Amino acid sequence: MTSGTTSASTGTQLSQPYAYSQRELVEPDWTRFAGWREVGVAEWESAQWQRAHCVKNVRQLRELLGAGVDERFYADLERDQAERATMSMLLPPQMLNTIVSHLAPHERGFTEALYADPVRRYMMPVFSDRRTDWPSHPHATRDSLHEHDMWVAEGLTHRYPTKVL
C-alpha cells in the first residue's frame, strides 16, 4: 500500500511504502503464537526470560509461529540467511510480538501481512526484500570482524585471544 505526501520545499509528490496509522500503545497478546501459549505475565515481563527465549534461527521461528505461515516465507528467509545476511538472527520475544500484532499466525492473511510489516522488514529481512540494484560496499563481507577465525566452537568467539579476563 502506498500513500502520498507532498514535499513542502519542492511541491512534488513523495511516496510512502507504508500507510501509518496511530494506535494505542499496548502490549499485543503474545499467546497468539503457538510457542508462547503457556507463557505467563511474570515470565513475559522477565528480562532473563526474554534473553533466554530469543529466536536465533529459522527452525526456532518455525516452532514459534506454527504451521500458519506459508513455506515460501521460510524459504525466502533461509535463502537470505545463506546468501545475503550480514548478521546472524537474534530476535527477542517482545520484538517479534510487535510484528503483525493484529493477527495470529494461523489467521488468513498472516503471511502477506508478515511480508509487508515494516518492523519485520527491518529486523528480519528476507531475500525478496533485498535491493540487488543497490550493491553493497565493495569491502563489505559477511564476517567483517573475522570472528570465524577466532571460533572455539560453532558461533563461540574469543573476543580477546591474547588476553585473560
Secondary structure, 3 states (H helix, E strand, C coil): CCEEEECCCCCCEEEECCCCCCCCCCCCCHHHCHHHCCCCHHHHCCHHHHHHCCECCHHHHHHHHHHHCCHHHHHHHHHHHHHCCCCCCCECHHHHHHCCCCCCCCCCCHHHHHHHCHHHHHHCCCHHHCCCCCCCCCCCCCCCCCHHHHEEECCEECCCCCCCC
